[in-house]
Amino acid sequence: MSDSRLSDTARYLRRLGFDAPPPPTLETLRQLQWRHTAEFPFETLSTLLGQPVPIDLASVERKVFEQGRGGYCYELNQLFLALLLELGFDARGISGRVVMNAPEGAWPARTHRLSLVTFDGVRYITDVGFGGMVPTAPLLLDSRDSQSTPHEAYRIDSQADGYLLRANVAGEWRPMYLFDLQRQEDIDYIVGNWYVSNHPESPFMGRLMVARTGDGLRKTLNGNSFALHRMGQESERRTITNADALIDLLETEFGLRVPPRELLRPAVEHLLVAA
């Protein structure tokens, strides 16, 4: 990609618990992906506020490292790919179509970004930007078996036009997204990101979705519904009915440095009224 060089790789690695650049191995990739999903939240505060979402690397770095925010796939997976390339991985960006919770046979727009990483001809997909169901380990592309991660198991099915990622949720193999290996350029991601952050039919417009992983758990916020999912246990859920309590939760549970409250509160209050 044209702007694939990070401005401060050491700062990024320190956030992920590395004092020095690790070698470009599969074990390193596993550690990076697991730690990344726990450290950098998926969040849609910008689209909730109707703000633009620039995805050039400098803007993403500024948002994440200087403003204390997270982001969605066009931001987090852009950042992650840049790190992989700096560390010497054989990696490139690909894209997909989100079918989670969509009707059977749905063929939505390409609005998801992820990466393909190859080790001596063996291919894996890696993804740190898929919200509350983000895989927390790289997945072997050319296997149709169930693949374990620190969280749910995943499976990649072959399709006539590529692949379908499924996750085992409550004993059911639920579809997550379709993807293929077609070459992607900056403009492909710019177009997809414009749709996600501007089009009135985008699922992100005016909505609040936040997610972060932890050791054996996932935290998710969908609108005013907060859930704590512990692997193998019943999920804990609660509904937030106060704007300031919801903003507090963004800070405490997800580690976000939120925009100024006077800017964020009206959007959150509108969200609570609509809930």
C-alpha positions in Angstrom: 0.0 0.0 0.0 1.2 3.5 -0.7 1.4 4.7 3.0 2.4 1.4 4.7 5.3 2.8 6.8 4.6 3.4 10.5 5.9 6.6 12.1 6.8 4.8 15.4 7.0 1.0 15.3 8.6 0.9 18.8 5.7 2.7 20.4 3.2 0.3 18.7 5.2 -2.8 19.8 5.4 -1.5 23.4 1.6 -1.3 23.5 1.6 -5.0 22.5 4.1 -6.0 25.2 7.3 -6.2 23.0 10.5 -4.4 24.0 12.1 -5.3 20.7 10.9 -6.3 17.2 9.9 -10.0 17.3 10.8 -12.3 14.4 8.2 -12.8 11.6 7.1 -16.2 12.7 3.7 -17.9 13.1 4.0 -17.8 16.9 4.7 -14.1 16.7 1.6 -13.6 14.6 -0.4 -15.5 17.2 0.9 -13.3 20.0 0.4 -10.1 18.0 -3.2 -10.9 17.0 -4.3 -12.0 20.5 -2.7 -9.0 22.2 -4.0 -6.5 19.6 -7.6 -7.5 20.1 -7.2 -7.0 23.8 -5.3 -3.7 23.6 -7.0 -1.8 20.8 -10.9 -1.7 21.0 -13.2 -2.0 18.0 -15.4 1.1 18.1 -17.7 3.3 16.0 -17.7 6.6 18.0 -16.8 8.5 14.8 -19.8 7.3 12.8 -22.1 7.7 15.8 -21.0 11.4 15.8 -21.2 11.8 12.1 -17.5 12.5 11.9 -15.3 11.6 8.9 -13.1 8.5 9.2 -9.9 9.0 7.4 -8.0 5.8 6.8 -4.6 7.0 5.7 -2.0 5.5 8.0 -0.9 8.8 9.6 -4.5 9.6 10.6 -5.1 6.1 12.0 -1.9 6.3 14.1 -2.9 9.7 15.4 -6.3 8.5 16.4 -5.2 5.3 18.1 -1.9 6.4 19.7 -2.3 10.1 20.4 -6.1 10.4 20.8 -6.5 7.1 22.8 -9.1 5.7 20.6 -9.8 2.4 18.7 -11.4 2.0 15.3 -13.0 -0.4 12.9 -11.6 -2.8 10.3 -10.4 -0.1 7.8 -8.4 1.4 10.6 -7.3 -1.5 12.8 -6.4 -3.9 10.1 -4.7 -1.1 8.1 -2.5 -0.4 11.2 -1.9 -4.1 11.8 -0.8 -4.8 8.3 1.6 -1.9 8.4 3.1 -3.5 11.6 3.4 -6.9 10.0 5.2 -5.5 7.0 7.6 -3.5 9.2 8.4 -6.8 11.0 9.1 -8.6 7.7 6.0 -10.7 7.3 4.8 -11.8 3.9 1.5 -10.1 4.2 -1.1 -8.2 2.1 -4.6 -6.8 2.5 -7.7 -8.6 1.3 -11.4 -7.8 1.7 -14.7 -9.5 2.5 -18.5 -9.2 2.7 -20.0 -9.4 6.2 -22.9 -11.9 6.4 -23.1 -12.3 10.2 -26.9 -12.0 11.0 -27.7 -11.7 7.3 -30.3 -13.8 5.5 -29.1 -17.1 4.0 -27.5 -16.4 0.5 -26.9 -12.7 1.2 -24.2 -11.1 -1.0 -23.6 -7.7 0.6 -21.0 -5.1 -0.4 -17.3 -5.5 0.3 -17.1 -3.6 3.6 -14.6 -5.7 5.6 -10.8 -5.5 5.5 -8.5 -8.3 6.7 -5.0 -9.6 5.8 -3.4 -12.7 4.2 -0.1 -13.8 5.7 2.1 -16.6 4.1 4.8 -18.7 5.7 6.8 -20.8 3.2 3.7 -21.2 1.0 1.3 -21.9 3.9 -1.4 -19.3 4.0 -3.3 -17.8 7.0 -5.8 -15.1 7.4 -5.4 -12.6 10.2 -8.0 -10.1 11.4 -8.0 -7.6 14.3 -11.0 -5.6 13.3 -14.2 -7.7 13.3 -16.0 -6.3 16.3 -17.4 -8.6 18.9 -16.6 -11.8 17.0 -13.0 -10.9 15.9 -10.9 -14.1 15.6 -8.1 -14.0 18.3 -5.7 -16.2 16.4 -4.6 -16.5 12.7 -6.5 -19.1 10.8 -5.1 -21.6 8.3 -6.7 -20.8 5.0 -6.4 -24.2 3.3 -7.9 -26.2 6.1 -11.6 -27.0 6.4 -11.3 -28.3 10.0 -12.4 -26.6 13.1 -9.6 -24.3 14.3 -9.2 -23.3 18.0 -8.4 -19.8 19.1 -8.0 -18.3 22.7 -11.8 -17.8 22.3 -14.3 -19.5 20.0 -13.4 -22.1 17.4 -13.6 -21.0 13.7 -13.8 -22.8 10.4 -13.2 -21.7 6.9 -15.5 -23.2 4.2 -14.8 -23.2 0.5 -17.3 -21.3 -1.7 -17.7 -21.0 -5.4 -16.4 -17.4 -5.2 -13.9 -17.8 -2.4 -14.3 -18.6 1.3 -16.7 -18.3 4.2 -15.6 -17.8 7.7 -17.7 -19.4 10.4 -17.5 -19.2 14.2 -18.8 -21.8 16.6 -21.2 -19.8 18.8 -23.3 -21.8 21.3 -22.7 -25.0 19.5 -23.7 -23.6 16.1 -21.4 -22.8 13.1 -22.6 -19.3 12.4 -21.5 -17.4 9.2 -19.3 -14.4 9.8 -18.0 -13.1 6.4 -17.3 -14.1 2.9 -13.9 -13.3 1.5 -11.6 -13.9 -1.4 -7.9 -13.3 -2.3 -8.5 -10.6 -5.0 -5.8 -7.9 -5.1 -6.8 -4.8 -3.2 -5.4 -1.3 -3.6 -5.9 1.9 -1.6 -8.9 2.9 -3.7 -10.7 -0.3 -2.9 -10.5 0.4 0.8 -11.3 4.1 0.3 -14.5 3.2 -1.5 -15.5 0.6 1.1 -14.7 3.0 4.0 -16.7 5.8 2.4 -19.8 3.5 2.3 -19.3 2.4 5.9 -18.8 5.9 7.2 -21.2 7.9 5.0 -24.0 5.8 3.3 -27.4 6.0 5.1 -27.8 2.3 4.8 -24.4 1.5 6.5 -24.9 -0.5 9.7 -22.4 1.8 11.4 -24.2 5.1 10.8 -25.6 6.6 14.0 -24.9 3.4 15.9 -22.5 2.6 18.7 -20.7 -0.7 18.6 -17.7 -1.3 20.8 -15.8 -4.6 21.5 -12.6 -5.7 23.3 -11.3 -9.1 24.1 -9.6 -10.3 27.3 -8.2 -13.5 28.8 -11.1 -15.9 28.2 -13.7 -13.2 27.7 -15.2 -10.7 25.3 -16.8 -7.3 26.2 -19.3 -5.9 23.8 -21.5 -2.8 23.7 -24.2 -2.6 21.1 -26.2 0.6 21.5 -26.9 0.7 25.2 -26.6 -3.1 25.7 -23.4 -4.1 27.4 -22.4 -7.8 27.6 -19.6 -9.7 29.2 -19.1 -13.0 27.5 -16.9 -15.5 29.4 -16.0 -18.6 27.4 -18.0 -21.6 28.4 -20.3 -19.6 30.8 -23.6 -17.7 30.6 -23.2 -14.1 29.3 -23.7 -11.3 31.7 -25.9 -8.5 30.2 -27.1 -5.1 31.3 -28.9 -2.2 29.8 -27.4 1.3 30.3 -30.1 4.0 30.5 -28.0 7.0 31.5 -25.8 8.9 29.1 -23.0 9.6 31.5 -23.0 6.0 32.8 -22.6 4.8 29.2 -19.7 7.2 28.6 -18.1 6.1 31.9 -18.4 2.5 30.6 -16.6 3.4 27.4 -13.7 4.6 29.6 -13.6 1.9 32.2 -14.5 -1.3 30.4 -13.0 -0.5 27.0 -10.2 1.8 27.9 -11.2 4.6 25.5 -10.3 8.2 25.8 -13.6 9.5 24.7 -14.3 12.7 22.8 -15.3 15.7 24.9 -18.5 14.9 26.8 -20.3 18.0 25.6 -19.9 16.6 22.1 -20.6 13.0 22.9 -23.5 13.3 25.3 -26.1 14.5 22.8 -25.4 11.6 20.5 -25.6 9.1 23.3 -28.8 10.6 24.7 -30.3 10.4 21.2 -29.2 6.8 21.0 -30.8 6.0 24.4 -34.1 7.6 23.3 -34.1 5.5 20.2 -33.3 2.3 22.0 
